[in-house]
Amino acid sequence: MLFGLDGVEIGLIIVFICLFGGILSGFPVAFAIGGAGVISFAIIAALDSAGLLIHQAIDTSSQAYADLIAGGAKASDISVFRYPELPRIGEPVFPQGWEVALDRNVSFIVNRINERVLAGASIETLLAVLMFVLMGITLERSKIANDLLTTMARVFGPLPGGLAVSIVVVGAFLAASTGIVGATVVTMGLLALPTMLRNNYSPELATGVIAASGTLGQIIPPSIVIVLLGTLAGDLYSTAQEARAQTAGCSDALTYLGEPAVVSVGTLFQAALLPGIMLALLYALYAFGFALLNPSKAPAVELGSTNSEPVTRNEAFTWFLGAPVLLIGGTILLSSLNVVGSQNLDISTFSDVGESASLRTNVSEECAASMIELHGQEAWNAALAEQEQIDAAGGVAQSERLSEEEMAAALEAKIANAAPIGTGVAILVILLGLVLTTARGVSPSGDPKPLLIGGIGLVLMLMVDILLVAPTTSSGAEWLLMLIPVGIALYGCSHAAARLAKNDLIRVVFPPLVLIVAVLGSILGGITNPTPAAALGAGGAIMLAAYRKLKDLDQSGKVIIWSTFAIIICILIGVNFDLRINNEVVTFETWVAFFLAYGAYLYALFGLLFGCWVLFTNGVLSPVVRETAKVTSMVFTILIGSQLLNLVVISFGGEHYIQQFLKSFDNEYKVFLIVMLVLFILGFVLDFLEIIYIVIPIVGPVIYGGSFDPKWVTIMIAVNLQTSFLTPPFGFALFYLRGVAPAGITTGHIYRGIVPFVLIQVLGLAILWFFPGIVTIVPDLIGVG
């Protein structure tokens, strides 16, 4: 052995030296990774051919090994780390020669690039990266961050530490709209840092809160980190759990776990929501507490009101809190009384399939013992009892086609149980009602008559739905009946919108907030997957940026506004009408709805193209597209290069060697803690892309192959990387901020300022470690819903 080290250990050292050397050389990282793979393979192959790399493998033909197997030990659990006393034999790191390994690597590279880059199942999800990057860069170039910072500073400025709190709010807002860490840190550093310093804020607090808030894009959806982690986590978790099930003696993961071994990017977005909000709240609480203890270093700053007229405390309480709570709370109460609810009359032509037992019980004795160990004896006994009841009832009920009489009875039951007020009408009334009440609160001295007329329209909508619209009423007839009440309500809302536009907070926050809700709501609600939602976000960002540019040029933005309404019309028609015109029987109202929706779609498309033209003629679109191409090209090139480097590690047994080392620890928490520490240290010198595509595939089969919830594992990794990118002296966020900080800000200011936020990150990790329910509660609730 060379230097007393195992040949595989030397191979791993060579790979990491080549990788770090390539990255530190200044050569583009995307190509340095692939080059490191080629160079390291050549060096390892040369040393192996010279007989200098010898791997000390366990002698599987020895009696000691046979005794272990006979004693019940599993071959997959036997390693040199767990049983160092076993006899070993020396063999080359390339047992069949480097030529065979090279041939196998080339074949794998072609297959993996085809599977994961060109035509695999994950490529659709990876396209979301392109769309989210386009969305983020477009919003960043449209000066939305400038407006947000100015407005939030005016809202929170009068509070102790208010400017710091406003930075946290804007950082969370930009994280939810861009997901790009570098752009957020640089933007806030350029815009907010000089303002905070001019108002006598401590340089340490100012730099710390900007750097920390800028990294919220790592965790708050739509985080690119989570998109990329999710594409790997799904494959790693399903593969690792299948292997775990087979090791336990079960046929597949579904049998062993009692649930499918599946995790999606959408589910991870749901899981990341509360941790992201928790970290933002911790940042804000620290800033507020710091200001209370050090008022001279974080003074309150009065920067003017965001409203055009003064509002008393009673008026604000009534219209901004009381009225919304009454609207939403009343609707929830009526929903529990079945006054508000679904009026859907769709009936399945087949009966429901009977429920099966909570666990599969028709398994081998070895699998049963493993399942009892995993789920507990009580859960296993309950599954046995359920299966006995099912067998006594004749087995699981199969789905059967219903007769006409059964379908008619089911329809009558649905009509009888239908709520008087439909869910869609109730939601529309709430949304329009909130517009009216908010407008009243913004302008309490304004003429109340238009708002009252709008309120009367909302009451008429409810009365028409109760008295004239039955569950059997067609969608076309319902809209005709609703035409006058909706028109009256919209009349009041048009006046309300004019008043709301005079409030800077609503005018600045509302458009991007709608975009964020549309994108994240469609993902978190399970309506669509991240890729179409990202496309919606990119299109919305282009139209929003175009509207902002038109306003800067004192030109009309009506085309963009009407295009937005066209999108809303498309959604409303699609929800209420069956637009399939290829059915055998197509009604007249279906044709009318189809052409209306198609016309609205064409106008919305025209609005999008018009927005692109506005941005292009004003020199905004070209740099946005160019920057998007750079970022996404880097992502995909790193993906290809990292695949090459991974295959090199696999070819000489490095991946298996690392996994055996991790598996030698019997405690799952200890293994995961070791991985987290390694990722934290690697975060000093590697970007998140390199860590995700190089390190996670190696350690993933171990950390995703245990009993931990894959959502918790993934979010812990994301928060850990976020912490690493903040930690001095190598945190990437610190370098971004140092590059744009004024001359008076030293590196020492930035390092001292970020330390409390690093400790907050560690506290956040500890909270998630001891209370994993923070990660899993949202996916569980949405899954139940």
FENHUZI-V141077 format. One record per residue. N is the residue number from 1. RES is the residue in one letter. OMEGA is omega in radians with two decimals (NA if undefined). Layout:
[[N RES OMEGA] [N RES OMEGA]]
This chain:
[[1 M -3.13] [2 L -3.13] [3 F 3.13] [4 G -3.13] [5 L 3.05] [6 D -3.11] [7 G 3.12] [8 V 3.11] [9 E 3.11] [10 I 3.11] [11 G 3.11] [12 L 3.12] [13 I 3.14] [14 I -3.14] [15 V -3.08] [16 F 3.07] [17 I 3.12] [18 C -3.14] [19 L -3.12] [20 F 3.09] [21 G 3.12] [22 G -3.13] [23 I -3.10] [24 L -3.12] [25 S -3.09] [26 G 3.08] [27 F -3.13] [28 P -3.03] [29 V -3.08] [30 A -3.14] [31 F 3.13] [32 A -3.12] [33 I 3.11] [34 G 3.11] [35 G 3.10] [36 A 3.11] [37 G -3.12] [38 V -3.09] [39 I -3.12] [40 S 3.11] [41 F -3.14] [42 A 3.14] [43 I -3.12] [44 I 3.12] [45 A 3.13] [46 A 3.12] [47 L 3.13] [48 D 3.13] [49 S 3.12] [50 A 3.12] [51 G -3.09] [52 L -3.13] [53 L -3.13] [54 I 3.11] [55 H 3.12] [56 Q -3.12] [57 A 3.11] [58 I 3.12] [59 D -3.09] [60 T 3.11] [61 S -3.08] [62 S 3.14] [63 Q -3.13] [64 A 3.12] [65 Y 3.13] [66 A 3.12] [67 D 3.11] [68 L -3.14] [69 I 3.13] [70 A -3.14] [71 G 3.09] [72 G 3.11] [73 A 3.12] [74 K -3.09] [75 A -3.11] [76 S -3.12] [77 D -3.09] [78 I 3.13] [79 S 3.13] [80 V 3.13] [81 F -3.11] [82 R -3.12] [83 Y -3.08] [84 P -3.10] [85 E -3.12] [86 L 3.09] [87 P -3.12] [88 R 3.06] [89 I 3.11] [90 G 3.10] [91 E 3.12] [92 P 3.11] [93 V 2.98] [94 F -3.03] [95 P -3.12] [96 Q 3.12] [97 G -3.09] [98 W -3.14] [99 E 3.12] [100 V 3.12] [101 A 3.13] [102 L 3.12] [103 D 3.14] [104 R 3.13] [105 N 3.14] [106 V 3.12] [107 S 3.13] [108 F -3.13] [109 I -3.14] [110 V -3.12] [111 N -3.08] [112 R 3.10] [113 I 3.11] [114 N -3.09] [115 E -2.96] [116 R -3.07] [117 V -3.01] [118 L -2.98] [119 A -3.09] [120 G -3.13] [121 A -3.09] [122 S -3.06] [123 I 3.14] [124 E 3.10] [125 T 3.12] [126 L 3.07] [127 L 3.08] [128 A 3.11] [129 V 3.13] [130 L -3.09] [131 M 3.13] [132 F 3.09] [133 V 3.10] [134 L 3.11] [135 M -3.09] [136 G -3.11] [137 I 3.12] [138 T 3.13] [139 L -3.14] [140 E 3.13] [141 R -3.12] [142 S 3.09] [143 K 3.11] [144 I 3.14] [145 A 3.12] [146 N 3.13] [147 D -3.12] [148 L -3.12] [149 L -3.14] [150 T -3.08] [151 T -3.13] [152 M 3.08] [153 A 3.10] [154 R 3.14] [155 V -3.03] [156 F -3.07] [157 G -3.12] [158 P 3.11] [159 L 3.01] [160 P -3.09] [161 G -3.03] [162 G 3.13] [163 L 3.11] [164 A 3.10] [165 V 3.13] [166 S 3.08] [167 I 3.13] [168 V -3.14] [169 V -3.14] [170 V 3.10] [171 G 3.10] [172 A -3.13] [173 F 3.13] [174 L 3.09] [175 A -3.13] [176 A -3.12] [177 S -3.11] [178 T -3.11] [179 G -3.12] [180 I -3.00] [181 V -3.07] [182 G -3.12] [183 A -3.12] [184 T -3.13] [185 V -3.12] [186 V -3.11] [187 T -3.12] [188 M 3.08] [189 G 3.13] [190 L -3.00] [191 L -2.97] [192 A -3.05] [193 L 3.10] [194 P 3.13] [195 T -3.14] [196 M -3.13] [197 L 3.11] [198 R -3.13] [199 N 3.00] [200 N 3.03] [201 Y 3.08] [202 S 3.11] [203 P 3.14] [204 E 3.14] [205 L -3.09] [206 A -3.12] [207 T -3.12] [208 G -3.08] [209 V 3.11] [210 I -3.13] [211 A -3.11] [212 A -3.11] [213 S 3.12] [214 G -3.13] [215 T 3.10] [216 L 3.07] [217 G 3.08] [218 Q -2.97] [219 I -3.10] [220 I 3.11] [221 P 0.04] [222 P -3.11] [223 S 3.09] [224 I 3.09] [225 V -3.11] [226 I 3.07] [227 V -3.10] [228 L 3.08] [229 L -3.09] [230 G 3.13] [231 T 3.09] [232 L -3.04] [233 A -3.14] [234 G 3.13] [235 D -3.10] [236 L -3.09] [237 Y -3.11] [238 S -3.14] [239 T -3.11] [240 A -3.13] [241 Q 3.03] [242 E 3.10] [243 A 3.12] [244 R -3.14] [245 A -3.14] [246 Q 3.06] [247 T 3.12] [248 A 3.11] [249 G -3.13] [250 C -3.05] [251 S -3.12] [252 D -3.08] [253 A -3.14] [254 L 3.10] [255 T -3.04] [256 Y -3.06] [257 L -3.06] [258 G 3.12] [259 E 3.14] [260 P 3.11] [261 A -3.04] [262 V 3.00] [263 V -3.07] [264 S 3.10] [265 V 3.11] [266 G 3.10] [267 T 3.11] [268 L 3.04] [269 F 3.09] [270 Q -3.10] [271 A -3.07] [272 A -3.01] [273 L -3.09] [274 L 3.07] [275 P 3.12] [276 G 3.11] [277 I 3.14] [278 M -3.14] [279 L 3.11] [280 A 3.11] [281 L 3.11] [282 L 3.08] [283 Y -3.09] [284 A 3.13] [285 L 3.10] [286 Y -3.14] [287 A -3.14] [288 F 3.12] [289 G 3.10] [290 F -3.13] [291 A 3.12] [292 L -3.12] [293 L -3.11] [294 N -3.04] [295 P -3.13] [296 S -3.10] [297 K 3.09] [298 A -3.03] [299 P 3.00] [300 A -3.08] [301 V 3.11] [302 E -3.10] [303 L 3.12] [304 G -3.11] [305 S 3.07] [306 T -3.09] [307 N -3.07] [308 S 3.12] [309 E -3.11] [310 P 3.14] [311 V 3.13] [312 T -3.12] [313 R 3.13] [314 N 3.11] [315 E 3.12] [316 A -3.14] [317 F -3.08] [318 T -2.97] [319 W -3.13] [320 F -3.13] [321 L -3.05] [322 G -3.10] [323 A 3.09] [324 P 3.12] [325 V 3.12] [326 L 3.14] [327 L -3.05] [328 I 3.14] [329 G 3.10] [330 G 3.12] [331 T 3.11] [332 I 3.11] [333 L 3.12] [334 L 3.10] [335 S 3.12] [336 S 3.10] [337 L -3.14] [338 N 2.99] [339 V 3.04] [340 V -3.13] [341 G -3.08] [342 S 3.02] [343 Q -3.13] [344 N -3.11] [345 L 3.12] [346 D -3.10] [347 I 3.07] [348 S 3.11] [349 T 3.12] [350 F 3.09] [351 S 3.14] [352 D 3.06] [353 V 3.14] [354 G -3.13] [355 E 3.07] [356 S -3.14] [357 A -3.10] [358 S 3.06] [359 L 3.06] [360 R -3.08] [361 T 3.13] [362 N -3.06] [363 V 3.13] [364 S 3.13] [365 E 3.14] [366 E 3.13] [367 C 3.13] [368 A 3.12] [369 A 3.12] [370 S -3.14] [371 M 3.09] [372 I 3.11] [373 E -3.10] [374 L -3.01] [375 H -3.08] [376 G -3.10] [377 Q -3.11] [378 E 3.13] [379 A 3.13] [380 W 3.11] [381 N 3.11] [382 A 3.12] [383 A 3.09] [384 L 3.13] [385 A 3.11] [386 E -3.12] [387 Q 3.10] [388 E 3.10] [389 Q 3.12] [390 I 3.14] [391 D 3.14] [392 A 3.14] [393 A 3.11] [394 G 3.13] [395 G 3.14] [396 V -3.13] [397 A 3.13] [398 Q 3.12] [399 S -3.14] [400 E 3.11] [401 R -3.13] [402 L 3.06] [403 S 3.13] [404 E 3.13] [405 E 3.14] [406 E 3.12] [407 M 3.11] [408 A 3.12] [409 A 3.11] [410 A 3.12] [411 L 3.12] [412 E 3.12] [413 A 3.12] [414 K 3.13] [415 I -3.11] [416 A -3.07] [417 N -3.10] [418 A 3.13] [419 A 3.12] [420 P -3.13] [421 I -3.13] [422 G -3.13] [423 T -3.13] [424 G 3.12] [425 V 3.14] [426 A 3.13] [427 I 3.13] [428 L 3.12] [429 V 3.12] [430 I -3.10] [431 L 3.13] [432 L 3.11] [433 G 3.10] [434 L 3.08] [435 V -3.11] [436 L -3.10] [437 T 3.11] [438 T 3.11] [439 A 3.10] [440 R 3.12] [441 G 3.13] [442 V -3.09] [443 S -3.08] [444 P -3.13] [445 S -3.13] [446 G 3.14] [447 D -3.09] [448 P -3.01] [449 K 3.13] [450 P 3.14] [451 L 3.09] [452 L 3.10] [453 I 3.09] [454 G 3.09] [455 G 3.07] [456 I 3.09] [457 G 3.11] [458 L 3.10] [459 V 3.11] [460 L 3.09] [461 M 3.14] [462 L -3.13] [463 M 3.10] [464 V -3.12] [465 D -3.12] [466 I -2.97] [467 L -2.98] [468 L -3.09] [469 V 3.08] [470 A 3.10] [471 P -3.12] [472 T 3.14] [473 T -3.14] [474 S -3.12] [475 S 3.14] [476 G 3.13] [477 A 3.13] [478 E -3.13] [479 W 3.07] [480 L 3.12] [481 L -3.09] [482 M -2.98] [483 L -3.10] [484 I 3.10] [485 P 3.13] [486 V 3.10] [487 G 3.11] [488 I 3.14] [489 A -3.14] [490 L 3.07] [491 Y 3.10] [492 G -3.12] [493 C 3.11] [494 S 3.06] [495 H 3.13] [496 A -3.13] [497 A 3.11] [498 A 3.12] [499 R -3.14] [500 L -3.12] [501 A 3.13] [502 K 3.10] [503 N -3.06] [504 D -3.11] [505 L -3.13] [506 I -3.10] [507 R -3.10] [508 V -3.01] [509 V -2.98] [510 F -3.09] [511 P 3.11] [512 P 3.11] [513 L 3.09] [514 V 3.14] [515 L 3.14] [516 I -3.14] [517 V -3.14] [518 A -3.10] [519 V -3.09] [520 L -3.14] [521 G 3.14] [522 S 3.12] [523 I -3.08] [524 L 3.13] [525 G 3.13] [526 G -3.14] [527 I 3.13] [528 T 3.11] [529 N -3.00] [530 P -3.05] [531 T 3.05] [532 P 3.11] [533 A 3.10] [534 A 3.09] [535 A 3.07] [536 L 3.13] [537 G 3.13] [538 A 3.10] [539 G 3.12] [540 G 3.13] [541 A 3.11] [542 I -3.14] [543 M 3.12] [544 L 3.13] [545 A 3.12] [546 A 3.11] [547 Y 3.12] [548 R 3.14] [549 K 3.10] [550 L 3.11] [551 K 3.10] [552 D -3.13] [553 L -3.11] [554 D 3.08] [555 Q -3.09] [556 S 3.09] [557 G -3.06] [558 K 3.13] [559 V 3.14] [560 I -3.13] [561 I 3.14] [562 W 3.06] [563 S 3.07] [564 T 3.09] [565 F 3.12] [566 A 3.10] [567 I 3.11] [568 I 3.12] [569 I 3.10] [570 C -3.11] [571 I -3.11] [572 L 3.14] [573 I -3.13] [574 G 3.14] [575 V -2.99] [576 N -3.06] [577 F 3.01] [578 D -3.02] [579 L 3.13] [580 R -3.09] [581 I 3.09] [582 N 3.05] [583 N -3.14] [584 E 3.13] [585 V 3.13] [586 V -3.09] [587 T 3.14] [588 F -3.12] [589 E 3.06] [590 T 3.11] [591 W 3.14] [592 V -3.14] [593 A -3.14] [594 F -3.10] [595 F 3.06] [596 L 3.13] [597 A -3.12] [598 Y 3.09] [599 G 3.10] [600 A 3.11] [601 Y -3.14] [602 L 3.13] [603 Y 3.09] [604 A 3.09] [605 L 3.08] [606 F 3.11] [607 G 3.11] [608 L 3.12] [609 L 3.09] [610 F 3.08] [611 G 3.09] [612 C -3.14] [613 W 3.11] [614 V -3.14] [615 L -3.13] [616 F -3.11] [617 T 3.13] [618 N 3.04] [619 G -3.14] [620 V -3.01] [621 L -3.08] [622 S 3.10] [623 P 3.11] [624 V 3.14] [625 V -3.13] [626 R -3.14] [627 E 3.09] [628 T 3.12] [629 A 3.14] [630 K -3.07] [631 V -3.10] [632 T 3.08] [633 S 3.10] [634 M -3.14] [635 V -3.07] [636 F 3.09] [637 T 3.06] [638 I 3.11] [639 L -3.12] [640 I -3.14] [641 G -3.14] [642 S 3.06] [643 Q 3.11] [644 L -3.14] [645 L 3.11] [646 N -3.13] [647 L 3.06] [648 V 3.12] [649 V 3.14] [650 I -3.00] [651 S 3.13] [652 F 3.04] [653 G -3.10] [654 G -3.13] [655 E 3.13] [656 H -3.12] [657 Y 3.13] [658 I -3.13] [659 Q 3.08] [660 Q 3.10] [661 F -3.13] [662 L -3.13] [663 K -3.13] [664 S 3.04] [665 F -3.07] [666 D -3.09] [667 N -3.13] [668 E -3.11] [669 Y 3.13] [670 K 3.12] [671 V -3.10] [672 F 3.11] [673 L 3.09] [674 I 3.13] [675 V -3.13] [676 M 3.12] [677 L 3.11] [678 V 3.12] [679 L 3.13] [680 F -3.14] [681 I 3.13] [682 L 3.12] [683 G 3.08] [684 F -2.99] [685 V -3.14] [686 L 3.04] [687 D -3.09] [688 F -3.14] [689 L 3.14] [690 E -3.14] [691 I -3.10] [692 I -3.01] [693 Y -3.14] [694 I -3.01] [695 V -3.05] [696 I 3.10] [697 P -3.13] [698 I -3.09] [699 V -3.08] [700 G -3.14] [701 P 3.14] [702 V -3.05] [703 I 3.08] [704 Y -3.09] [705 G 3.13] [706 G -3.07] [707 S -3.12] [708 F 3.05] [709 D -3.08] [710 P 3.11] [711 K 3.13] [712 W 3.13] [713 V -3.08] [714 T -3.13] [715 I 3.08] [716 M 3.11] [717 I -3.13] [718 A 3.12] [719 V 3.10] [720 N 3.10] [721 L 3.08] [722 Q 3.11] [723 T -3.14] [724 S -3.11] [725 F 3.10] [726 L -2.93] [727 T 3.05] [728 P 0.01] [729 P -2.98] [730 F -3.05] [731 G -3.10] [732 F -3.12] [733 A 3.14] [734 L 3.09] [735 F 3.10] [736 Y -3.09] [737 L -3.14] [738 R -3.11] [739 G -3.09] [740 V -3.09] [741 A 3.09] [742 P -3.06] [743 A -3.10] [744 G -3.13] [745 I -3.14] [746 T 3.07] [747 T 3.10] [748 G 3.07] [749 H -3.08] [750 I -3.12] [751 Y 3.13] [752 R -3.13] [753 G -3.04] [754 I -3.08] [755 V 3.12] [756 P -3.12] [757 F 3.01] [758 V 3.09] [759 L 3.07] [760 I 3.10] [761 Q 3.11] [762 V 3.07] [763 L 3.10] [764 G 3.08] [765 L 3.13] [766 A 3.12] [767 I 3.13] [768 L 3.12] [769 W -3.07] [770 F 3.13] [771 F -3.11] [772 P 3.12] [773 G 3.08] [774 I -3.14] [775 V -2.95] [776 T -3.00] [777 I -3.11] [778 V 3.07] [779 P 3.13] [780 D -3.13] [781 L -3.14] [782 I 3.10] [783 G 3.11] [784 V -3.13] [785 G NA]]
